[in-house]
Amino acid sequence: MRKPFKKNINEVEMEEAHGGSGKRQVLLSQKDDISTYMEAMTNGYIPPKGAYDWHSHDGVDELFLVLQGRGTIEFEDGISLEYAKDDLVHIPADIKHRIENTSETESEFLFIRIKH
C-alpha cells in the first residue's frame, strides 16, 4: 500500500535539462511512490534568452504551468506558441519541441509528465 510522503523543493538538486541552457529539479519520479501513470514532476528554469533544446517525450504527455517569464514553444512541424505567466500548456506524447525564453527575466515552469 502506498503511503503519504512530503519533500521540500529547496532540498532537491538542480540538474541540466534538454541540452540547452535550462535547468530543472526533478521533484517526483518513478523512484518515488507515485502513480504508475505519472512519469515525473519537475520544476524547470530557463535563463533570459536561453532555451531547452529540441526533444520529445516517448509515450509521455507533458503538461506545464508557466510560473514566470515569457517565450516561445516551437514544434517540429513549424507550429509555435507564445507562453506567458499563468499559461497552461499541453504537449502530446512523441512531439518534438523546443522551449525558448525570449524575455529579459528567468522563465520558471512546473512540468508534469503522464505516461500513456
C-alpha positions in Angstrom: 0.0 0.0 0.0 1.3 3.4 -1.0 1.8 5.9 1.9 1.8 9.7 2.0 5.1 11.5 1.9 6.5 15.0 1.5 9.6 16.7 0.1 11.0 20.2 0.4 11.9 21.5 -3.0 14.8 23.5 -1.5 16.5 20.2 -0.8 16.1 18.8 -4.4 19.3 19.2 -6.5 19.3 21.2 -9.8 20.4 19.5 -13.0 20.9 20.3 -16.6 17.9 19.8 -18.9 17.3 19.0 -22.6 20.7 20.0 -23.9 20.1 23.8 -23.9 20.8 26.4 -21.2 17.9 25.5 -18.9 17.9 23.6 -15.6 15.4 21.6 -13.6 14.7 20.0 -10.3 13.1 16.5 -10.5 10.5 16.8 -7.7 8.9 13.4 -8.3 9.9 10.5 -10.4 9.2 6.7 -10.6 11.8 6.4 -7.9 9.1 7.8 -5.6 6.0 6.1 -4.5 3.7 7.8 -7.1 1.1 6.6 -9.6 2.4 4.4 -12.4 0.8 6.8 -14.9 2.9 9.8 -13.7 6.5 9.7 -15.1 7.7 12.8 -13.4 7.0 16.3 -11.9 9.8 18.8 -12.4 10.4 22.5 -11.7 12.1 24.0 -14.7 14.1 27.2 -15.3 15.3 28.9 -18.4 17.6 31.9 -18.1 16.9 35.1 -20.2 17.4 34.4 -23.9 18.1 30.7 -23.0 16.3 27.5 -24.2 15.5 23.9 -23.7 16.9 22.3 -26.9 14.8 20.1 -29.3 13.5 17.0 -27.5 10.4 14.8 -27.2 8.9 12.5 -24.6 8.3 9.0 -25.9 4.9 7.8 -24.8 4.5 10.6 -22.3 2.2 13.7 -22.4 3.7 16.9 -20.9 1.7 19.5 -19.1 3.2 22.6 -17.8 2.2 25.7 -15.9 4.2 28.9 -16.6 5.1 30.4 -13.2 7.0 33.3 -14.5 8.5 34.6 -17.8 7.5 34.5 -21.4 8.8 33.0 -24.6 8.1 30.6 -27.4 7.4 26.9 -27.8 8.4 25.6 -31.2 7.2 22.3 -32.7 8.9 20.2 -35.4 6.0 20.7 -37.8 6.6 24.5 -37.8 3.8 25.5 -35.4 4.8 27.7 -32.5 3.0 29.0 -29.4 3.8 32.0 -27.2 3.8 31.4 -23.5 3.5 33.8 -20.6 2.9 33.7 -16.8 -0.1 31.7 -15.8 -0.4 29.8 -19.1 -1.1 26.1 -19.0 0.4 24.2 -22.0 -0.2 20.6 -23.1 2.3 18.9 -25.4 1.1 15.4 -26.6 3.5 12.5 -26.4 6.1 12.0 -29.1 6.0 15.5 -30.5 9.5 17.1 -30.9 9.6 20.6 -29.3 11.8 23.4 -28.1 11.1 26.0 -25.4 12.9 29.4 -25.7 12.8 32.2 -23.2 12.6 35.4 -25.2 12.4 37.7 -22.2 14.9 39.5 -20.1 13.9 37.6 -16.9 14.1 33.9 -16.0 11.3 31.6 -17.0 10.0 29.1 -14.5 7.7 26.2 -15.1 6.0 23.3 -13.2 6.1 20.3 -15.5 4.0 17.1 -15.1 4.7 14.2 -17.4 2.0 11.5 -17.7 2.5 8.1 -19.4 0.0 6.6 -21.8 
